[in-house]
Amino acid sequence: MFNKSSLIAALCGIILCSCSSTKPVTKQLDPAPALKASAEFRAAWVATVANINWPSKPGLSIAEQQAEAIRLIDSLKDLHFNAIVFQVRPQADALYKSDLEPWSYYLTGTQGKAPEPFYDPLDFWITAAHDRGLELHVWLNPYRAHHITGGPVTESSVVKKMPNLVMKLKEGYWWMDPAQKGTQDHGVAVVMDLVKRYDIDGVHFDDYFYPYPSYNGNADFPDSTSWKEYQQKGGTLSRGDWRREAVNVFIERLYKEIKAVKPYVKFGLSPFGMYRPGHPVPIPTGFDQYAELYADAKLWLNKGWIDYFSPQLYWTIRSAYSYPVLLGWWEQENTLHRHLWPGISLGTDTSARNTDETLNKIMISRGMLPQSPGVVHWHISSITRSPNMAKALITGPYKQDALVPASPWLDKTPPILPDVQTAVEADSLIRITWSHTNAADVFRWVVYYQHGNQWNYQIFNRHDRFAILKLKENGRSLSHVAVTAVDRTGNESLRKELPVQLTTAGIVPRSGWNAVEAKAYKPHKPVKITIHHEGSRANINDDAAKHLRNVQIWGMGKDRNWSDIPYHFLIALDGTIYEGRNVSTAGETATEYDPSGHLLICCIGNFQEQEVPPAQLDALVRLIAYVSKKYQIPYETIASHRDHSKQTTCPGKNLYAYLENGYIKEQVKALLL
């Protein structure tokens, strides 16, 4: 009895080819391909402070805000980025619903005022980013309480609600005192609120710890009160070490608390690009973040209190602050092998020279950090507002999509294999579909495919469940397909190969069976599909091509004087499909019905006497689906010779049984859907 599972295993594209062989070659799937999808962090900062990137100004309507967001997110997707670093807390405020801090001035134009009608911008950004295959990292400024562009200080501001923790700087900024435990507790609460309530991929801090000296007129940070309290309690650290220790405790505590709640959420830091003058030795002068921002960034990297490190290497490659020299120094300090994804800046210069500088930095990072390459671009508008830069990226280093590199210290268990369910033909295309028993564990999918000897891949997003591939690419036929699942931390499953043979029988053209040239005959438009059997008992090892030619010559001879072979398509016992007469001409058969309007398919063999081989039945289903789609013939019209005439048993009881019980129609319907 025919095994239905063999039909699913044999579904494949019908390939219109010009082969001369009567026996198409069938190949088994090779072992999994050596090709692996590229892994490279490609991120851009989206700044909300001072409305640098989004929204373009305070007080836009909700529709305008969302439209601007989608344009930015789509631009990154189209340029094959895979992460967004989105600023959600520019000045101890929130671009999301928070019970701890007020709504941002940069969103609505009034600090503390919610969007109307209400929506949560962070939820919107997360969903839109994830649907497009981009990670969303929330970017916070841990200590800035009020920015000079942030509108008036309102009653809802931490400046008013936590006056004991903040101090005003000479340039108009308000800053929280990092050394006070209340500052640390509040900062941790804000971060953990985000981690617990939102489906984020990372938490990110930039270079603002203690403020730059210029923010306070180059005077020392005004923390004398907390410094004296520390000394009175017996503190022995120098003032600089005391400040650094406050930040260190905060960073370590945050990392541990994030991992205790959601281990997969990455913690990233983007400090000033140079640790301090003389580190490395060729760079003796410059700003000293260690002594002026009190950020011991090297310690955080050495201790592994971060998952990725993005020092702001905004200097040019050949400057005194050499990009490769600084990157090499940070890599030497990366003793725990965390991700080192430097920040790079295009600025406002969109010249070809500066564009080349950016591309060269990407290539240098790839060369120096081959195990986990990547960069973070400052900032998104420098890309989206620069057609030169966008074109250079998508035609250059970002031409091929890439996954975010895995973080094995967070999770090294890959998802289970996906289930590749079917491959459905559509003339010159093939449809690959897949599913997964734990879709919640999957963030992206990779479809690998081979044309000739060339492997390639496409990356799909979390809700995608199918891919459309060409059966031929640059003259080479598709031969293999494999699908993998990728989780939130970048682990890729084993490859699940397609359970079909993509090089199974195509349609052998008339030249493949050495057909005689047809004579002119009356045209018609097929509107129904009718199945015959040829009637002579056949063997699977018979030369089907020779048999077809004999049938044609007999039909065109004196006995019949037909214009061509009677049928439009014929199927051999081994499943090989042969092109018969022109579909636009009516068939000529010794039937009791007028075959005009019928597309005639003939199965070689006598199925009154012999069983239908599975390969032939599989091919019949695929061929019907193909002609139904190509010639716009409803599949419901499928019938047999005997359905149009009571004087015959054609196509034989054994083939007719599959029509009578509805099996063929159901299988064709499944393919078409």
C-alpha positions as CSV (number, residue, x, y, z in Angstrom):
1,M,0.0,0.0,0.0
2,F,1.2,3.5,-0.8
3,N,2.9,5.2,2.2
4,K,1.6,8.8,2.4
5,S,4.7,10.0,4.2
6,S,6.7,9.3,1.1
7,L,4.7,12.0,-0.7
8,I,5.8,14.7,1.8
9,A,9.3,13.4,1.6
10,A,9.2,13.8,-2.2
11,L,7.6,17.3,-2.6
12,C,9.9,19.4,-4.7
13,G,10.1,22.0,-7.4
14,I,9.2,21.0,-10.9
15,I,12.2,22.4,-12.8
16,L,11.7,23.4,-16.4
17,C,15.0,22.3,-18.0
18,S,16.5,21.4,-21.3
19,C,18.2,18.2,-20.2
20,S,18.7,15.6,-22.9
21,S,18.8,12.7,-20.4
22,T,15.7,10.6,-20.1
23,K,16.6,9.7,-16.5
24,P,17.2,12.8,-14.4
25,V,19.9,12.3,-11.8
26,T,18.7,12.1,-8.2
27,K,21.2,13.2,-5.5
28,Q,21.0,12.6,-1.7
29,L,21.5,15.5,0.6
30,D,25.1,16.0,1.5
31,P,26.2,16.5,5.1
32,A,25.6,19.9,6.6
33,P,27.4,22.7,4.8
34,A,30.6,24.2,6.2
35,L,29.3,27.7,5.6
36,K,28.2,29.4,8.7
37,A,26.2,32.7,8.9
38,S,28.3,35.7,9.6
39,A,28.2,36.9,13.2
40,E,29.0,40.6,13.8
41,F,27.5,43.2,16.1
42,R,26.1,46.1,14.0
43,A,24.5,48.7,16.2
44,A,23.7,52.3,16.2
45,W,23.0,54.7,19.1
46,V,19.6,56.4,19.0
47,A,19.8,59.6,21.1
48,T,16.8,61.2,22.6
49,V,18.6,63.8,24.7
50,A,18.2,67.2,23.0
51,N,16.0,65.4,20.4
52,I,19.2,64.5,18.6
53,N,17.7,61.5,16.8
54,W,14.2,60.8,18.1
55,P,11.6,62.2,18.3
56,S,12.7,65.1,16.0
57,K,11.2,67.5,18.5
58,P,9.1,67.5,21.7
59,G,5.4,67.3,21.5
60,L,4.9,65.5,18.2
61,S,1.6,63.6,17.8
62,I,1.7,59.9,18.6
63,A,1.4,59.0,14.9
64,E,4.3,61.3,14.0
65,Q,6.5,59.8,16.7
66,Q,5.7,56.2,15.6
67,A,6.2,57.0,12.0
68,E,9.6,58.5,12.7
69,A,10.6,55.5,14.8
70,I,9.6,53.0,12.1
71,R,11.6,54.9,9.5
72,L,14.7,54.7,11.7
73,I,14.2,51.1,12.6
74,D,13.5,50.1,8.9
75,S,16.6,52.0,7.8
76,L,18.7,49.9,10.1
77,K,17.0,46.7,9.0
78,D,17.5,47.5,5.4
79,L,21.2,48.2,6.0
80,H,21.6,44.8,7.8
81,F,22.2,46.2,11.3
82,N,21.2,43.8,14.1
83,A,21.0,46.0,17.2
84,I,19.7,49.4,18.4
85,V,21.0,51.2,21.5
86,F,18.0,53.3,22.4
87,Q,18.3,56.1,25.0
88,V,15.3,55.7,27.4
89,R,16.6,57.8,30.3
90,P,18.4,61.0,29.1
91,Q,18.0,63.0,32.4
92,A,16.6,60.9,35.2
93,D,13.3,60.8,33.2
94,A,11.6,58.1,31.1
95,L,10.6,57.5,27.6
96,Y,8.5,54.6,29.0
97,K,5.9,54.2,31.7
98,S,7.7,54.5,35.0
99,D,6.6,54.8,38.6
100,L,10.1,55.9,39.6
101,E,10.7,58.8,37.3
102,P,8.7,61.3,35.2
103,W,7.8,61.1,31.5
104,S,10.5,62.8,29.5
105,Y,10.4,66.4,28.3
106,Y,11.9,65.3,25.0
107,L,8.8,63.2,24.3
108,T,5.9,65.4,25.1
109,G,7.4,68.9,25.7
110,T,6.4,68.8,29.4
111,Q,8.3,66.7,31.9
112,G,5.9,64.4,33.7
113,K,3.2,64.5,31.0
114,A,2.3,61.2,29.4
115,P,1.7,60.7,25.7
116,E,-1.9,61.4,24.6
117,P,-3.5,59.1,23.5
118,F,-1.5,56.9,25.8
119,Y,1.1,54.5,24.4
120,D,4.5,53.2,25.7
121,P,7.3,54.3,23.4
122,L,9.7,51.7,24.7
123,D,7.2,48.8,24.1
124,F,6.7,50.2,20.6
125,W,10.4,50.3,19.9
126,I,11.0,46.8,21.3
127,T,8.3,45.2,19.3
128,A,9.2,47.0,16.1
129,A,12.9,46.2,16.5
130,H,12.4,42.5,17.3
131,D,9.9,42.0,14.5
132,R,12.7,43.2,12.2
133,G,15.4,41.1,13.7
134,L,17.2,43.8,15.7
135,E,18.1,43.6,19.4
136,L,17.0,46.5,21.5
137,H,19.4,47.7,24.2
138,V,18.1,50.4,26.6
139,W,20.6,53.2,27.1
140,L,20.6,55.1,30.4
141,N,22.6,58.0,31.8
142,P,23.1,56.8,35.4
143,Y,23.8,60.1,37.2
144,R,22.5,63.0,35.0
145,A,19.5,64.5,36.8
146,H,18.7,67.4,34.4
147,H,20.1,68.5,31.1
148,I,20.3,72.2,30.0
149,T,18.1,71.4,27.0
150,G,15.5,69.5,29.1
151,G,13.0,72.3,29.7
152,P,12.2,73.7,33.1
153,V,12.7,71.6,36.2
154,T,9.2,70.4,37.3
155,E,7.9,69.1,40.6
156,S,8.0,65.6,39.2
157,S,11.8,65.8,38.6
158,V,14.3,64.0,40.9
159,V,15.8,67.4,41.4
160,K,12.7,68.3,43.4
161,K,11.9,64.8,44.8
162,M,15.4,63.8,45.8
163,P,17.1,67.1,46.7
164,N,19.6,65.5,49.0
165,L,21.0,63.4,46.2
166,V,21.5,66.1,43.5
167,M,23.6,69.2,43.0
168,K,23.6,71.9,40.4
169,L,26.7,72.5,38.2
170,K,27.8,75.8,37.0
171,E,26.8,75.3,33.4
172,G,23.2,74.6,34.4
173,Y,23.2,70.8,34.7
174,W,21.9,68.9,37.7
175,W,23.9,65.8,38.7
176,M,23.2,63.0,41.2
177,D,26.1,62.4,43.6
178,P,27.5,58.9,42.7
179,A,29.0,58.4,46.2
180,Q,25.7,58.4,48.0
181,K,24.0,55.1,48.6
182,G,20.6,56.6,47.8
183,T,21.9,57.5,44.3
184,Q,23.1,53.9,43.8
185,D,19.9,52.4,45.2
186,H,17.7,54.6,42.9
187,G,19.8,53.9,39.8
188,V,19.7,50.1,40.4
189,A,15.9,50.3,41.0
190,V,15.4,52.1,37.7
191,V,17.5,49.6,35.7
192,M,15.9,46.6,37.4
193,D,12.5,48.0,36.7
194,L,13.3,48.0,33.0
195,V,14.9,44.5,33.1
196,K,11.9,43.0,34.9
197,R,9.1,44.7,32.9
198,Y,10.4,44.9,29.4
199,D,11.6,42.4,26.8
200,I,15.0,44.1,26.3
201,D,18.2,42.5,25.1
202,G,20.7,44.8,26.9
203,V,21.3,47.6,29.3
204,H,23.8,50.2,28.2
205,F,25.7,53.1,29.8
206,D,27.8,55.6,27.9
207,D,30.8,57.8,29.1
208,Y,28.9,60.0,31.6
209,F,29.8,59.0,35.1
210,Y,31.1,61.9,37.1
211,P,30.5,64.9,34.8
212,Y,33.1,66.3,32.4
213,P,34.9,69.2,34.2
214,S,33.5,71.7,31.6
215,Y,30.0,71.0,32.9
216,N,31.0,72.7,36.2
217,G,33.2,75.5,34.8
218,N,36.2,73.3,35.2
219,A,35.8,73.4,38.9
220,D,35.8,70.2,41.0
221,F,32.6,68.2,41.5
222,P,30.7,69.7,44.4
223,D,30.5,66.7,46.6
224,S,32.2,68.1,49.7
225,T,29.3,67.1,52.0
226,S,29.3,63.4,51.2
227,W,33.1,63.4,51.1
228,K,33.3,64.8,54.7
229,E,30.7,62.3,55.8
230,Y,32.9,59.5,54.4
231,Q,35.9,60.8,56.2
232,Q,34.1,61.2,59.5
233,K,33.0,57.5,59.3
234,G,36.7,56.6,59.1
235,G,37.1,56.3,55.3
236,T,40.8,56.0,54.3
237,L,40.6,56.2,50.5
238,S,41.8,59.3,48.6
239,R,39.0,61.4,47.2
240,G,39.7,60.1,43.7
241,D,39.7,56.5,44.8
242,W,36.6,57.1,46.9
243,R,34.8,58.4,43.8
244,R,36.0,55.6,41.6
245,E,35.0,53.0,44.2
246,A,31.4,54.4,44.3
247,V,31.1,53.9,40.6
248,N,32.8,50.5,40.8
249,V,30.3,49.3,43.4
250,F,27.4,50.5,41.3
251,I,28.7,48.7,38.1
252,E,29.4,45.4,39.9
253,R,26.1,45.5,41.7
254,L,24.1,46.2,38.6
255,Y,25.8,43.4,36.6
256,K,25.0,40.8,39.3
257,E,21.4,41.9,39.8
258,I,20.7,41.9,36.1
259,K,22.0,38.3,35.8
260,A,20.0,37.2,38.8
261,V,16.8,38.1,37.1
262,K,17.4,37.7,33.4
263,P,20.8,36.2,32.6
264,Y,20.5,36.7,28.9
265,V,20.2,40.5,29.1
266,K,23.6,41.9,28.2
267,F,25.2,44.7,30.1
268,G,27.2,47.0,28.0
269,L,29.4,50.0,28.7
270,S,30.8,52.7,26.3
271,P,33.4,54.6,28.2
272,F,35.7,57.4,26.9
273,G,38.0,55.7,24.3
274,M,41.3,56.1,26.1
275,Y,41.7,54.7,29.6
276,R,44.3,57.4,30.6
277,P,47.4,59.0,29.0
278,G,50.2,56.5,28.6
279,H,47.8,53.6,28.3
280,P,49.0,52.5,25.7
281,V,52.5,54.1,25.8
282,P,52.5,55.6,22.3
283,I,49.7,58.0,23.5
284,P,51.2,60.1,26.2
285,T,48.7,63.0,26.4
286,G,44.9,63.6,26.3
287,F,41.9,63.5,28.5
288,D,42.2,61.3,31.6
289,Q,38.8,59.7,32.3
290,Y,40.3,57.7,35.2
291,A,41.2,60.9,37.0
292,E,38.4,63.2,35.8
293,L,35.3,61.1,35.1
294,Y,36.4,58.6,37.9
295,A,35.6,55.7,35.6
296,D,38.0,52.8,36.1
297,A,36.8,51.2,32.8
298,K,39.8,48.9,32.6
299,L,38.8,47.3,36.0
300,W,35.3,46.6,34.8
301,L,36.6,44.9,31.7
302,N,39.2,42.9,33.7
303,K,36.6,41.8,36.2
304,G,34.0,40.8,33.6
305,W,31.4,43.1,35.0
306,I,30.2,43.7,31.5
307,D,29.1,41.5,28.6
308,Y,30.2,44.0,25.9
309,F,32.6,46.9,25.9
310,S,32.3,49.8,23.5
311,P,35.1,52.3,24.1
312,Q,34.4,55.4,22.1
313,L,37.2,55.3,19.6
314,Y,36.1,58.3,17.6
315,W,39.6,59.4,16.5
316,T,40.8,58.6,12.9
317,I,42.9,55.6,12.1
318,R,46.1,57.6,11.5
319,S,45.7,60.3,14.2
320,A,47.8,60.6,17.4
321,Y,45.0,58.6,19.1
322,S,45.3,55.7,16.7
323,Y,42.2,53.6,16.3
324,P,44.0,50.3,15.9
325,V,46.5,51.1,18.6
326,L,43.8,51.9,21.2
327,L,41.7,48.9,20.1
328,G,44.7,46.6,20.5
329,W,45.3,47.9,24.0
330,W,41.7,47.3,25.1
331,E,41.9,43.8,23.6
332,Q,44.9,43.1,25.7
333,E,42.9,44.1,28.7
334,N,40.0,41.8,27.7
335,T,41.3,38.9,29.7
336,L,37.9,37.3,30.2
337,H,37.1,37.5,26.5
338,R,34.0,39.6,26.7
339,H,32.7,41.2,23.5
340,L,34.8,44.2,22.4
341,W,32.7,46.3,20.0
342,P,34.2,49.8,19.8
343,G,32.1,52.9,19.3
344,I,33.0,54.7,16.0
345,S,31.8,58.1,14.8
346,L,31.1,59.5,11.3
347,G,30.1,62.9,12.7
348,T,28.6,65.3,10.2
349,D,31.3,64.7,7.5
350,T,29.7,62.7,4.7
351,S,32.6,63.0,2.3
352,A,33.9,60.0,0.5
353,R,37.1,60.2,2.6
354,N,35.3,60.0,5.9
355,T,33.0,57.3,4.6
356,D,36.1,55.3,3.7
357,E,37.5,55.9,7.2
358,T,34.3,54.3,8.7
359,L,34.5,51.3,6.4
360,N,38.2,50.9,7.2
361,K,37.4,50.9,11.0
362,I,34.9,48.1,10.5
363,M,37.4,46.1,8.5
364,I,40.2,46.7,11.1
365,S,37.8,45.5,13.9
366,R,37.1,42.4,11.9
367,G,40.8,41.7,11.4
368,M,41.8,42.3,15.0
369,L,38.7,40.7,16.6
370,P,37.8,37.8,14.3
371,Q,36.0,35.8,17.0
372,S,33.5,38.5,17.8
373,P,33.7,41.5,15.4
374,G,31.4,44.5,15.6
375,V,31.1,48.2,16.1
376,V,28.5,50.7,17.5
377,H,27.9,53.7,15.2
378,W,27.5,57.2,16.7
379,H,24.8,58.0,15.8
380,I,21.9,56.7,13.7
381,S,21.3,60.0,11.9
382,S,24.9,60.1,10.7
383,I,23.9,57.0,8.7
384,T,20.3,57.6,7.8
385,R,21.0,61.2,6.7
386,S,24.0,60.3,4.7
387,P,23.2,58.4,1.4
388,N,26.9,58.0,0.8
389,M,27.4,56.2,4.1
390,A,24.3,54.1,3.7
391,K,25.2,53.0,0.2
392,A,28.8,52.3,1.2
393,L,27.7,50.0,4.1
394,I,25.1,48.0,2.2
395,T,27.3,47.5,-0.8
396,G,30.4,46.9,1.3
397,P,30.9,45.4,4.7
398,Y,27.2,45.0,5.5
399,K,26.2,43.5,2.2
400,Q,25.3,40.2,3.8
401,D,23.1,40.0,6.9
402,A,24.7,38.9,10.1
403,L,23.8,37.4,13.5
404,V,24.8,39.0,16.8
405,P,27.8,37.0,18.1
406,A,27.0,34.5,20.8
407,S,27.8,35.1,24.5
408,P,28.7,31.7,25.8
409,W,29.4,32.9,29.4
410,L,25.7,33.8,29.5
411,D,24.2,30.7,27.8
412,K,25.8,28.1,25.5
413,T,22.8,25.8,25.0
414,P,21.5,26.2,21.5
415,P,17.8,25.7,20.6
416,I,16.6,22.3,19.4
417,L,16.4,21.8,15.7
418,P,13.5,23.4,13.8
419,D,11.1,21.2,11.9
420,V,11.4,21.8,8.2
421,Q,7.9,20.9,7.0
422,T,7.7,21.1,3.3
423,A,9.0,22.6,0.1
424,V,6.3,23.8,-2.3
425,E,6.9,24.6,-5.9
426,A,5.8,27.7,-7.7
427,D,7.1,27.5,-11.2
428,S,10.7,28.8,-10.9
429,L,10.5,29.2,-7.1
430,I,10.4,26.9,-4.1
431,R,8.8,27.6,-0.8
432,I,10.5,26.4,2.4
433,T,8.4,26.4,5.6
434,W,9.5,25.6,9.2
435,S,8.2,25.4,12.7
436,H,9.6,24.9,16.2
437,T,8.4,23.2,19.4
438,N,9.7,26.1,21.5
439,A,9.3,29.2,19.3
440,A,9.8,31.4,22.4
441,D,13.4,30.3,22.5
442,V,14.0,31.5,18.9
443,F,14.9,35.1,18.0
444,R,16.1,34.5,14.4
445,W,16.2,31.8,11.7
446,V,18.9,31.0,9.1
447,V,18.1,29.3,5.9
448,Y,21.2,27.9,4.1
449,Y,21.0,26.9,0.5
450,Q,23.2,25.6,-2.3
451,H,23.1,26.5,-6.0
452,G,25.7,24.4,-7.8
453,N,28.8,24.4,-5.6
454,Q,27.9,27.8,-4.0
455,W,26.5,27.9,-0.5
456,N,24.7,31.0,0.7
457,Y,22.2,32.0,3.5
458,Q,19.4,34.3,4.4
459,I,18.5,35.4,8.0
460,F,14.9,35.6,8.9
461,N,13.1,37.1,11.9
462,R,11.3,35.7,14.9
463,H,7.8,35.5,13.3
464,D,8.9,34.4,9.9
465,R,8.0,30.8,9.0
466,F,8.8,30.5,5.3
467,A,11.3,31.4,2.6
468,I,11.0,31.6,-1.1
469,L,14.1,30.6,-3.0
470,K,14.9,30.5,-6.7
471,L,15.3,27.0,-8.2
472,K,18.1,28.4,-10.4
473,E,20.6,31.1,-9.6
474,N,23.1,32.3,-12.3
475,G,22.4,29.1,-14.3
476,R,23.0,26.8,-11.3
477,S,20.2,24.6,-9.8
478,L,19.2,24.6,-6.2
479,S,20.3,21.3,-4.7
480,H,20.3,21.6,-0.9
481,V,18.6,23.6,1.9
482,A,19.1,23.6,5.6
483,V,17.4,25.6,8.4
484,T,18.7,26.6,11.9
485,A,17.2,28.3,14.9
486,V,19.1,31.1,16.8
487,D,18.3,32.1,20.4
488,R,18.4,35.4,22.2
489,T,22.1,35.0,23.1
490,G,23.2,34.1,19.6
491,N,23.4,30.3,20.0
492,E,22.6,28.6,16.6
493,S,21.1,25.1,16.5
494,L,22.3,22.3,14.4
495,R,21.1,22.4,10.8
496,K,17.8,20.7,9.9
497,E,18.1,19.6,6.3
498,L,15.0,19.7,4.1
499,P,13.5,16.2,3.9
500,V,13.2,16.4,0.1
501,Q,15.4,15.8,-2.9
502,L,15.5,19.0,-4.7
503,T,16.9,17.4,-7.9
504,T,14.1,14.9,-8.3
505,A,12.3,14.6,-11.7
506,G,11.7,17.9,-13.5
507,I,9.7,18.2,-16.7
508,V,11.7,16.6,-19.4
509,P,11.1,18.6,-22.6
510,R,10.1,17.1,-25.9
511,S,13.7,17.1,-27.0
512,G,14.5,14.8,-24.1
513,W,12.5,12.0,-25.6
514,N,13.3,12.9,-29.2
515,A,9.8,13.8,-30.2
516,V,8.7,14.2,-33.8
517,E,7.7,17.7,-34.8
518,A,4.0,18.3,-34.2
519,K,1.5,19.2,-36.9
520,A,-0.8,22.2,-36.6
521,Y,-4.1,21.4,-34.8
522,K,-7.0,23.3,-33.3
523,P,-6.3,25.6,-30.4
524,H,-8.1,25.5,-27.1
525,K,-7.8,26.9,-23.6
526,P,-7.7,24.2,-20.9
527,V,-10.3,24.7,-18.1
528,K,-10.2,21.3,-16.5
529,I,-7.7,18.5,-15.7
530,T,-8.3,15.0,-16.8
531,I,-6.2,11.9,-15.9
532,H,-5.7,8.9,-18.1
533,H,-3.5,5.8,-18.0
534,E,-1.6,4.8,-21.1
535,G,-2.9,1.2,-20.9
536,S,0.0,-1.0,-21.6
537,R,1.6,-2.9,-18.7
538,A,4.9,-1.3,-17.9
539,N,8.0,-1.9,-15.8
540,I,9.9,0.7,-13.8
541,N,13.1,-0.1,-15.7
542,D,11.5,0.3,-19.1
543,D,12.9,3.1,-21.4
544,A,10.0,5.5,-21.0
545,A,11.4,8.0,-23.5
546,K,11.5,5.3,-26.2
547,H,8.0,4.2,-25.3
548,L,6.7,7.8,-25.6
549,R,8.2,8.2,-29.1
550,N,6.7,4.9,-30.2
551,V,3.2,6.1,-28.9
552,Q,3.6,9.4,-30.8
553,I,4.7,7.8,-34.1
554,W,1.8,5.3,-33.9
555,G,-0.7,8.1,-33.1
556,M,0.6,10.3,-36.0
557,G,0.7,7.3,-38.4
558,K,-1.9,6.0,-40.8
559,D,-3.9,4.2,-38.1
560,R,-4.8,7.5,-36.3
561,N,-3.3,10.4,-38.3
562,W,-3.2,12.7,-35.2
563,S,-1.2,15.9,-35.2
564,D,0.9,14.9,-32.1
565,I,1.1,12.6,-29.1
566,P,-2.4,12.6,-27.4
567,Y,-1.5,13.9,-24.0
568,H,-0.1,17.2,-22.7
569,F,2.0,15.6,-20.0
570,L,3.0,12.0,-19.3
571,I,4.5,10.5,-16.2
572,A,6.7,7.4,-16.1
573,L,6.6,4.8,-13.3
574,D,9.7,6.2,-11.8
575,G,8.1,9.7,-11.4
576,T,9.8,11.3,-14.4
577,I,7.5,13.9,-16.0
578,Y,7.6,14.3,-19.8
579,E,6.3,17.2,-21.8
580,G,3.7,16.1,-24.4
581,R,1.8,18.1,-26.8
582,N,1.4,21.9,-26.7
583,V,-1.0,22.8,-23.8
584,S,-2.8,25.3,-26.1
585,T,-3.8,22.6,-28.5
586,A,-6.7,20.1,-27.8
587,G,-5.8,16.5,-27.3
588,E,-6.6,13.8,-29.8
589,T,-7.6,10.5,-28.2
590,A,-9.8,7.6,-28.9
591,T,-12.2,8.7,-26.3
592,E,-16.0,8.9,-26.1
593,Y,-15.8,12.6,-25.0
594,D,-14.6,15.7,-26.6
595,P,-11.2,16.5,-25.0
596,S,-11.3,20.2,-26.0
597,G,-10.8,22.3,-22.8
598,H,-9.2,19.3,-21.0
599,L,-5.6,19.4,-19.9
600,L,-4.7,15.7,-20.3
601,I,-2.2,14.0,-18.0
602,C,-1.4,10.4,-18.7
603,C,0.3,8.0,-16.3
604,I,2.3,5.3,-18.2
605,G,1.2,1.8,-17.1
606,N,-2.0,-0.2,-16.8
607,F,-3.5,0.5,-13.4
608,Q,-6.3,-1.9,-13.8
609,E,-3.7,-4.6,-13.3
610,Q,-0.7,-3.0,-11.5
611,E,-0.3,-0.8,-8.4
612,V,0.6,2.9,-8.8
613,P,4.2,3.3,-7.7
614,P,4.7,6.0,-5.0
615,A,7.1,8.0,-7.1
616,Q,4.6,8.2,-10.0
617,L,1.7,9.2,-7.6
618,D,3.9,11.8,-6.0
619,A,4.8,13.3,-9.4
620,L,1.1,13.3,-10.4
621,V,0.2,15.4,-7.4
622,R,3.0,17.8,-8.0
623,L,2.3,18.1,-11.7
624,I,-1.4,18.8,-11.1
625,A,-0.5,21.6,-8.6
626,Y,1.9,23.0,-11.1
627,V,-0.5,23.1,-14.0
628,S,-3.3,24.3,-11.9
629,K,-1.3,27.3,-10.8
630,K,0.4,28.0,-14.1
631,Y,-2.7,27.7,-16.3
632,Q,-5.2,29.0,-13.7
633,I,-7.2,25.8,-13.7
634,P,-9.2,25.2,-10.5
635,Y,-7.9,22.0,-8.8
636,E,-11.6,21.1,-8.1
637,T,-11.9,20.2,-11.8
638,I,-9.6,17.2,-11.4
639,A,-11.3,14.1,-12.8
640,S,-10.5,11.0,-14.8
641,H,-11.3,9.5,-18.2
642,R,-14.0,7.3,-16.6
643,D,-15.6,10.3,-15.0
644,H,-16.4,11.6,-18.5
645,S,-17.3,8.3,-20.1
646,K,-19.2,5.2,-18.8
647,Q,-17.6,3.0,-21.5
648,T,-14.1,2.8,-19.9
649,T,-12.3,1.8,-16.8
650,C,-9.4,4.2,-17.5
651,P,-7.3,5.2,-15.5
652,G,-7.7,1.8,-13.9
653,K,-9.1,0.9,-10.5
654,N,-5.8,1.2,-8.7
655,L,-5.2,4.8,-9.8
656,Y,-8.9,5.7,-9.7
657,A,-9.0,4.8,-6.0
658,Y,-6.9,7.9,-5.2
659,L,-9.3,10.1,-7.1
660,E,-12.4,8.4,-5.6
661,N,-11.3,8.8,-2.0
662,G,-10.2,12.5,-2.5
663,Y,-6.6,11.8,-1.7
664,I,-5.2,13.5,-4.9
665,K,-7.4,16.6,-4.5
666,E,-6.4,17.0,-0.8
667,Q,-2.7,16.7,-1.6
668,V,-2.9,19.2,-4.4
669,K,-4.9,21.6,-2.3
670,A,-2.3,21.4,0.4
671,L,0.5,22.2,-2.1
672,L,-1.4,25.1,-3.5
673,L,-2.1,26.6,-0.1
